[in-house]
Amino acid sequence: MIVEELAVTAKSGLRERQRRERGDTILQAAFALLAEKGYDALTMEELAERVGISRQTLYHHFASKEDIALRAVMIFAEEGIQSIRAIDPLLPPIDRLERIIRWMMEIRFTPTRAAFVRARPMLARIKASPEYREAFDRRARAIQDIADAAVEAGQIQQGLSSAMVVQILLALVCDPSYEEMVDAGKATPAEVAESVALFFRRGVERRSEA
Amino acid sequence: MIVEELAVTAKSGLRERQRRERGDTILQAAFALLAEKGYDALTMEELAERVGISRQTLYHHFASKEDIALRAVMIFAEEGIQSIRAIDPLLPPIDRLERIIRWMMEIRFTPTRAAFVRARPMLARIKASPEYREAFDRRARAIQDIADAAVEAGQIQQGLSSAMVVQILLALVCDPSYEEMVDAGKATPAEVAESVALFFRRGVERRSEA
């Protein structure tokens, strides 16, 4: 009896692992397709073909294109939170804040992310999902912890609360129109990231003078 | 014959003026209702009632609620452009930029505008309209002129182009989530406006030292 149960568990464990692995494979293919053609041109048909599975199997894993997008954005969000937490805690908090904004500005121009940043109507729908809100709030809190430390260390100019520093950082990072500047040839992605990081640093940092 | 034509022109001129005046009256009522209840709760029925006209007459002026919203946003956009152009040109350009961002941050918390800022899905649709894009571009150019003057006067820190200064100013102003800070009791509207203006000024201004 117990042996039988274990066998069933092992079998379903294996099946669950296989299922998860196929889900990962699908997501990888979806990311590659997104980077190649962007969100709007991505179809479930093409994705199934790329992975070498039937449409039915694909729909077994993801209910819709939007479902895939939400999963992708959640993976990005988790990566973001991990990156923030991975920053050397011995660095001065103001340097950690600058590193965060620089990284966030750079990463949005990488092919896969760019496909999402440019798919605005889709993004607007995802942003309303509770799962995304929760990840967004966790990311904001991770930044808030560092902003608090910067205020405590006397590195933030007077008149700016740490909540305001987080708000400003996210306002700068979340604006969807840097891509238009790049498209118009007014700046390269690297120049945009550098300018925004520089501006942010100068704007929040307490000056040593007087 | 000529007299008759003049009479017809005068008559249609009068009719056109009456039509425009009624359009203004409707918009004023719409603004008041928006400030009271917000965009989502506004109905064409209630608006017609408030103005004291039939629904049919209302629809003769505005095809839809969205149509009214677009008209309102266009009026705001024009006001914004006029306000920018009305700033004393003898002021140092950097002071003019600070004045613009302060004004834009303050005005969004006035009741009528707040109703729009909070009606995001509606705003997303309006933003796609060519008429709005055109007004947005004109506003950006008005700011760009001042940013160019600030660069020319040596008031902007090195490494920031005037295009980037405009981009950053608009990214800060266009973020929809300051309201969440205010709702959460983390800052008053005046504090938000002051902080963002202070941060912007410090972030773009060239330091006098070294």
Interface residues (C-beta under 8 A of the other chain):
Chain A: R120 P121 A124 Q157 G159 L160 S161 A163 M164 Q167 I168 L170 A171 L172 C174 D175 S177 Y178 M181 K186 A187 E191 V192 E194 S195 V196 L198 F199 F200 R202 G203 V204 R207 E209
Chain B: R120 P121 A124 Q157 G159 L160 S161 A163 M164 Q167 I168 L170 A171 L172 C174 D175 S177 Y178 M181 K186 A187 E191 V192 E194 S195 V196 L198 F199 F200 R202 G203 V204 R207 E209
